[in-house]
Structure formats: C-alpha cells, structure tokens
Amino acid sequence: MTKATKTKFVREYPINASAKLLYPYLSTPSGLSQWFCDDVTVDEDKVYNFYWDGVNHFAELTGFRSNRSIRFLFLNERKMHVADPSYVDFSIESSELTQEQFLKVTDYSDEEDQEELDEMWDNLMQNLRELVGG
C-alpha cells in the first residue's frame, strides 16, 4: 500500500481588519460560507460540513483561541477520523513593529499543485478582504 503524501501550504496574508471583526468569518458557519466555501453546516455532534462544488467535506473543530486562531480537522465521508488527516488552520497575527494584521493560513491537504493552492488561497483571501473591508 502506498502512502499518499500531503502538501503543507503555509502563507501569511496581510489583512486590514481587527481580530474581533475577522474571527467570526473564520469560526462561524455563516462567516465561513461567505468566503471559504459554498455552505457550512454543523450537526448535533458538532461536526462541520464544508460544502464545495456539490461535495460534502466533514470536519471537526479541534482547536481554537477566541479572536486568535482556529483549526478544522477533516474526517472521512462517514465522519470518522483518518490516519494523517487533512486540516486547515487559521491564525490571526499582528506585527508589533508595523501594527499590521496578518491571517496565517496552514492548509494540509492532498492538493499537490503549489500554483493551484496559491491561486485558490489568493482568491479566497480576496473574497475575505472584500467582506471585511481590508
């Protein structure tokens, strides 16, 4: 059995919005569905369903610090944990020096095409910046 290798994409995007304004867009189904995917729902077991292009992607919220960071760990289609799971991690960081705000994205997934990841996240960030005015 060959083990698929995953790609860890890490990028910081300058964003002109306070952590308080930004955080709901990263942590709530209504916020996420405005820029990150087509729709997001959460079931009674607290399993998130990220809906992209007609496909369900189930995830669990595995870590968060209010107004700072949040991580979603992806599950299989039966909502079960898998070995070496994909995840997406958002953390809001600011530069002490310049007072600039950054959104650090860590996307650990099966997508191997670096250019495609760059383009996808650039587009997503553009959507998010338009929403928050940053």
MOFEN-V348976 format. One record per backbone hydrogen bond with DSSP energy under -0.5 kcal/mol. CO is the residue of the C=O (numbers start at 1). NH is the residue of the N-H. E is the energy in kcal/mol with one decimal. If there is no record, write none. Layout:
co=CO nh=NH e=E
co=CO nh=NH e=E
//
This chain:
co=2 nh=4 e=-0.6
co=7 nh=9 e=-0.7
co=7 nh=109 e=-2.2
co=8 nh=10 e=-0.6
co=9 nh=107 e=-3.0
co=11 nh=105 e=-3.1
co=13 nh=103 e=-2.9
co=15 nh=17 e=-1.5
co=18 nh=22 e=-2.6
co=19 nh=23 e=-3.0
co=20 nh=24 e=-0.6
co=22 nh=25 e=-1.5
co=22 nh=26 e=-0.7
co=23 nh=26 e=-1.5
co=23 nh=27 e=-1.6
co=24 nh=28 e=-1.7
co=28 nh=32 e=-3.1
co=29 nh=33 e=-2.3
co=31 nh=34 e=-1.0
co=32 nh=35 e=-1.2
co=32 nh=36 e=-2.8
co=32 nh=37 e=-1.2
co=39 nh=51 e=-2.9
co=41 nh=49 e=-3.1
co=43 nh=46 e=-2.2
co=46 nh=48 e=-0.6
co=46 nh=61 e=-0.6
co=47 nh=43 e=-2.3
co=48 nh=50 e=-0.6
co=48 nh=59 e=-2.6
co=49 nh=41 e=-1.5
co=49 nh=51 e=-0.6
co=50 nh=52 e=-0.6
co=50 nh=57 e=-2.0
co=51 nh=38 e=-1.5
co=51 nh=39 e=-1.2
co=52 nh=55 e=-2.8
co=55 nh=52 e=-2.3
co=57 nh=50 e=-3.2
co=58 nh=75 e=-3.0
co=59 nh=48 e=-2.9
co=60 nh=62 e=-0.8
co=60 nh=73 e=-3.0
co=63 nh=71 e=-2.5
co=65 nh=68 e=-2.8
co=65 nh=69 e=-2.0
co=68 nh=92 e=-4.1
co=69 nh=65 e=-2.5
co=70 nh=90 e=-2.9
co=71 nh=62 e=-2.0
co=71 nh=63 e=-1.1
co=72 nh=74 e=-0.5
co=72 nh=88 e=-2.2
co=73 nh=60 e=-2.8
co=76 nh=79 e=-2.4
co=80 nh=76 e=-2.7
co=82 nh=85 e=-0.6
co=86 nh=74 e=-2.9
co=87 nh=108 e=-2.9
co=88 nh=72 e=-2.8
co=89 nh=106 e=-2.5
co=90 nh=70 e=-2.5
co=91 nh=93 e=-0.6
co=91 nh=104 e=-3.5
co=93 nh=102 e=-3.9
co=94 nh=96 e=-0.6
co=95 nh=99 e=-2.2
co=100 nh=95 e=-2.7
co=101 nh=15 e=-2.9
co=102 nh=93 e=-2.8
co=102 nh=104 e=-0.6
co=103 nh=13 e=-2.4
co=103 nh=105 e=-0.6
co=104 nh=91 e=-2.4
co=105 nh=11 e=-2.2
co=105 nh=107 e=-0.5
co=106 nh=89 e=-2.7
co=106 nh=108 e=-0.6
co=107 nh=9 e=-2.8
co=107 nh=109 e=-0.7
co=108 nh=87 e=-1.9
co=109 nh=7 e=-3.2
co=112 nh=114 e=-1.0
co=113 nh=117 e=-2.3
co=114 nh=118 e=-2.8
co=115 nh=119 e=-2.7
co=116 nh=120 e=-2.8
co=117 nh=121 e=-2.8
co=118 nh=122 e=-2.6
co=119 nh=123 e=-2.3
co=120 nh=124 e=-2.5
co=121 nh=125 e=-2.9
co=122 nh=126 e=-2.0
co=123 nh=127 e=-2.2
co=124 nh=128 e=-2.4
co=125 nh=129 e=-3.1
co=126 nh=130 e=-2.1
co=127 nh=131 e=-1.7
co=128 nh=132 e=-2.4
co=129 nh=133 e=-1.2
co=129 nh=134 e=-1.7
co=134 nh=16 e=-0.8
//
